[in-house]
């Protein structure tokens, strides 16, 4: 979709500000679904934004930047796919076809921001020796520039040159491959869930995995209902574990 | 000037941490610069007329620091309480406490916040978004606001009021909470595998007979394809040479080959 300059600008600014929100207050502006919805509002197709955001979010459930690791940038992908595929036929094909490479290619910008900020760290060290409070704080504030630019710049340039690329892509790609990418869009959430299962203590909790699967597959209970069953299980576990501790420490007192 | 912090000052310090903790994040000191910046008003108040103590504090608070930001609220709260009570003699204690807590707290925080936010609210948002419904994402946003305005201030206050005592009293509860949250997360993932992974088998013609693989699979159990695919991915991700980015490529290749051979179809 051909974009107006004000749309490009608005999406660029949002990307930069949303990144700062993700680092600090985290009201969710940088969320994959939220970014999809906002982009949909800007380009006039909110439902596409919601679906694109929801699909890409399912590839990346529960993935956070734990310990400062850089991860595929699904947020930028959600914005670009929604903005570029808006109004096109078979827009869902592009979620995977365009979204996956964007998410992978933009990882590097995150690395660059984290690296650029070491320069401010060194200046801050010098100001700390002098006891210059204002300058120390300024150095920390300056970190917002690499952070926001790492998201805003790729969005800005991709939105400027992207429409022609996506247009060309839609002509060049054979029909058989289109079907492949649409199927990929349907089965890729498996990767997100697998990463989660590898991160969680799954082997100790395999019984809960089975309960959740059976509730959904055989009984078709919506995910909110399954969460409530999970919450019930969690409360039981929490009570049991804290009682165990109480009993043990109670025993200690008795010995004394 | 008094040497204790008012409620208002403490609240301001808490939000100061929330904002500054990661905007200066860098590979060398990670949240160290944010920690130092957060503590500046504390140092100003406690050591304004003690140049040696000030130097010591500036040096100590510049050190490497990294934890899950919400768990950092507890640590910053504790640190302020320790230095407020013990003055310059307590700077080393505060440093030892924050350094020893950041690792375990990061692990707990990533599990609890990453799990509840990412898995449970994320799953509800994903499955409702697929139907063009905003309910899930609204619920997730409410959770984010709850964490920001109620939970994190509460955690900061807990750290400040309990100080070092907290480490022993909370250790058991946090462990129990992490275990409980893990069970919840795993159950939700089990449900999501069945609802969000959409494997549709096609059919094959052998001589005059048409085999519809989907019908065969459904006879064994519903969502067999989803369970098999996640099982395969789980096994693959356990291999040393495999990572999540490669796994995405593998799954895309499975889809393309599946579409080409008509073993998988889009429906």
Contacts between the chains, C-beta under 8 A, distances in Angstrom:
chain1	res1	chain2	res2	distance
A	20	B	23	6.6
A	23	B	21	7.7
A	23	B	22	4.1
A	23	B	23	5.6
A	23	B	25	7.0
A	24	B	18	5.6
A	24	B	19	4.8
A	24	B	20	7.9
A	24	B	21	7.0
A	24	B	22	6.6
A	24	B	23	6.5
A	24	B	69	8.0
A	25	B	18	5.9
A	25	B	19	7.2
A	25	B	148	5.5
A	26	B	69	7.8
A	26	B	144	6.0
A	26	B	147	7.4
A	26	B	148	6.7
A	27	B	141	7.1
A	27	B	144	5.3
A	27	B	145	6.4
A	27	B	148	6.4
A	28	B	140	6.6
A	28	B	141	5.4
A	28	B	144	4.7
A	31	B	137	7.7
A	31	B	140	7.4
A	33	B	125	5.6
A	33	B	126	7.6
A	33	B	129	5.7
A	33	B	137	5.0
A	33	B	140	7.8
A	34	B	137	6.6
A	34	B	141	7.6
A	37	B	134	7.6
A	37	B	137	7.0
A	47	B	132	5.3
A	50	B	129	5.1
A	50	B	132	6.1
A	50	B	134	7.0
A	50	B	137	7.8
A	51	B	129	6.6
A	51	B	130	7.0
A	51	B	132	6.8
A	53	B	129	6.4
A	54	B	125	7.1
A	54	B	126	5.1
A	54	B	128	7.9
A	54	B	129	2.8
A	54	B	130	5.3
A	55	B	130	7.5
A	57	B	122	6.2
A	57	B	125	6.8
A	57	B	126	5.1
A	57	B	129	7.3
A	58	B	126	4.6
A	58	B	192	7.7
A	58	B	196	5.2
A	59	B	248	7.4
A	61	B	118	6.1
A	61	B	119	6.1
A	61	B	122	4.9
A	61	B	123	6.5
A	61	B	126	6.8
A	61	B	189	7.8
A	61	B	192	7.2
A	62	B	114	5.8
A	62	B	115	6.7
A	62	B	118	3.5
A	62	B	119	4.5
A	62	B	122	6.4
A	62	B	185	7.3
A	63	B	118	7.0
A	64	B	110	6.6
A	64	B	114	4.8
A	64	B	118	6.3
A	66	B	106	7.7
A	66	B	110	4.9
A	66	B	114	7.0
A	67	B	66	7.0
A	67	B	106	6.9
A	68	B	25	6.9
A	68	B	27	7.5
A	68	B	30	5.8
A	68	B	66	6.5
A	72	B	245	6.8
A	96	B	252	6.9
A	100	B	248	6.1
A	100	B	252	7.0
A	104	B	245	6.3
A	104	B	248	8.0
A	114	B	25	6.2
A	114	B	26	6.0
A	114	B	27	5.5
A	115	B	26	7.4
A	115	B	27	6.0
A	116	B	26	7.9
A	117	B	24	5.7
A	117	B	25	6.2
A	117	B	26	3.6
A	117	B	27	8.0
A	117	B	33	7.8
A	118	B	26	4.4
A	118	B	27	5.8
A	118	B	28	4.8
A	120	B	24	6.0
A	120	B	26	7.1
A	120	B	33	7.1
A	121	B	24	7.0
A	121	B	26	4.9
A	121	B	28	5.3
A	121	B	29	5.5
A	121	B	32	7.5
A	121	B	33	5.4
A	124	B	24	7.6
A	124	B	33	5.5
A	124	B	36	7.2
A	124	B	62	7.7
A	125	B	62	6.6
A	128	B	36	7.0
A	128	B	58	4.7
A	128	B	59	7.3
A	128	B	62	5.5
A	129	B	58	7.9
A	131	B	54	6.4
A	131	B	55	7.5
A	131	B	58	6.6
A	133	B	40	5.1
A	133	B	44	6.8
A	136	B	36	6.4
A	136	B	37	6.2
A	136	B	40	6.6
A	137	B	20	8.0
A	137	B	37	5.2
A	137	B	40	6.3
A	139	B	24	6.8
A	139	B	33	6.8
A	140	B	20	5.6
A	140	B	23	6.2
A	140	B	24	3.9
A	140	B	33	5.2
A	140	B	34	6.1
A	140	B	36	7.8
A	140	B	37	4.2
A	141	B	23	7.0
A	141	B	24	7.8
A	142	B	24	7.5
A	143	B	23	4.7
A	143	B	24	3.6
A	143	B	25	6.8
A	143	B	26	7.3
A	143	B	33	7.3
A	144	B	23	5.0
A	147	B	23	6.4
A	147	B	25	7.8
A	176	B	259	6.4
A	176	B	260	5.9
A	177	B	256	6.5
A	177	B	259	7.9
A	179	B	259	4.3
A	179	B	265	8.0
A	179	B	266	5.5
A	180	B	252	7.7
A	180	B	255	5.1
A	180	B	256	3.5
A	180	B	257	7.8
A	180	B	258	7.4
A	180	B	259	3.9
A	180	B	260	6.9
A	181	B	252	7.4
A	181	B	255	7.1
A	181	B	256	7.5
A	182	B	266	4.6
A	183	B	200	7.7
A	183	B	255	4.2
A	183	B	256	8.0
A	183	B	258	6.1
A	183	B	259	5.3
A	183	B	264	5.2
A	183	B	265	7.3
A	183	B	266	5.1
A	184	B	251	6.6
A	184	B	252	4.6
A	184	B	255	3.6
A	184	B	256	7.1
A	186	B	197	7.7
A	186	B	198	3.9
A	186	B	199	7.5
A	186	B	200	7.5
A	186	B	255	8.0
A	186	B	266	7.0
A	187	B	197	5.9
A	187	B	198	6.5
A	187	B	199	5.7
A	187	B	229	6.0
A	187	B	251	6.1
A	187	B	254	7.3
A	187	B	255	5.9
A	187	B	264	7.8
A	188	B	248	6.8
A	188	B	251	5.6
A	188	B	252	7.3
A	188	B	255	7.9
A	189	B	126	7.9
A	189	B	192	7.4
A	189	B	196	4.4
A	189	B	197	5.2
A	190	B	193	7.5
A	190	B	197	4.8
A	190	B	226	7.2
A	190	B	229	4.8
A	190	B	230	5.0
A	190	B	233	5.2
A	190	B	251	6.3
A	191	B	233	6.1
A	191	B	244	6.5
A	191	B	247	5.2
A	191	B	248	5.4
A	191	B	251	5.7
A	193	B	189	5.3
A	193	B	192	5.9
A	193	B	193	5.4
A	193	B	196	7.6
A	193	B	197	7.0
A	193	B	230	5.8
A	193	B	233	7.9
A	194	B	230	5.9
A	194	B	233	3.9
A	194	B	234	5.1
A	194	B	237	5.4
A	194	B	244	8.0
A	194	B	247	7.0
A	195	B	237	7.2
A	195	B	244	5.2
A	196	B	118	7.9
A	196	B	119	6.2
A	196	B	185	7.2
A	196	B	189	5.4
A	197	B	186	7.4
A	197	B	189	6.0
A	197	B	230	7.6
A	197	B	234	5.9
A	198	B	234	7.0
A	198	B	237	5.4
A	198	B	238	7.4
A	200	B	115	7.3
A	200	B	182	5.5
A	200	B	185	5.5
A	200	B	186	5.4
A	200	B	189	7.3
A	201	B	179	8.0
A	201	B	182	5.3
A	201	B	186	7.9
A	202	B	186	5.9
A	204	B	182	7.9
A	205	B	182	6.0
A	205	B	183	5.2
A	205	B	186	4.2
A	205	B	187	7.9
A	206	B	186	7.8
A	208	B	183	4.8
A	208	B	184	7.8
A	208	B	186	4.6
A	208	B	187	4.1
A	208	B	190	6.8
A	209	B	186	5.0
A	209	B	187	6.9
A	209	B	189	6.7
A	209	B	190	4.2
A	210	B	190	6.5
A	211	B	187	5.8
A	211	B	190	6.6
A	212	B	186	7.1
A	212	B	187	3.9
A	212	B	188	6.1
A	212	B	189	6.6
A	212	B	190	2.6
A	212	B	191	4.0
A	212	B	192	7.8
A	212	B	193	7.9
A	212	B	194	7.8
A	213	B	190	4.0
A	213	B	191	6.7
A	213	B	193	5.9
A	213	B	194	5.2
A	213	B	223	7.5
A	213	B	227	6.8
A	214	B	190	7.9
A	215	B	190	7.8
A	215	B	191	6.0
A	216	B	190	7.2
A	216	B	191	4.0
A	216	B	192	7.6
A	216	B	193	7.8
A	216	B	194	3.6
A	216	B	195	5.1
A	216	B	223	7.7
A	217	B	194	3.9
A	217	B	221	7.1
A	217	B	222	4.6
A	217	B	223	4.1
A	217	B	226	7.9
A	217	B	227	7.9
A	218	B	221	8.0
A	218	B	222	6.1
A	221	B	191	7.4
A	222	B	127	7.0
A	223	B	123	5.2
A	223	B	124	5.4
A	223	B	127	4.5
A	223	B	188	6.8
A	223	B	191	5.4
A	223	B	192	6.5
A	223	B	195	6.3
A	224	B	124	5.4
A	226	B	187	6.4
A	226	B	188	6.0
A	226	B	190	7.7
A	226	B	191	3.8
A	227	B	120	5.3
A	227	B	123	7.3
A	227	B	124	6.4
A	227	B	184	7.3
A	227	B	188	5.6
A	229	B	187	6.7
A	230	B	120	7.4
A	230	B	183	6.9
A	230	B	184	4.0
A	230	B	185	7.7
A	230	B	187	3.9
A	230	B	188	5.6
A	231	B	184	6.1
A	233	B	180	7.9
A	233	B	183	5.3
A	233	B	184	6.7
A	233	B	187	6.5
A	234	B	180	3.9
A	234	B	181	6.3
A	234	B	183	5.6
A	234	B	184	4.2
A	235	B	180	7.1
A	237	B	176	7.3
A	237	B	179	5.8
A	237	B	180	4.3
A	237	B	183	5.5
A	238	B	176	5.1
A	238	B	177	6.2
A	238	B	179	7.7
A	238	B	180	4.1
A	241	B	172	7.8
A	241	B	175	7.2
A	241	B	176	3.5
A	241	B	179	6.1
A	241	B	180	7.3
A	242	B	172	6.7
A	242	B	173	6.2
A	242	B	176	5.1
A	245	B	172	4.4
A	245	B	176	7.5
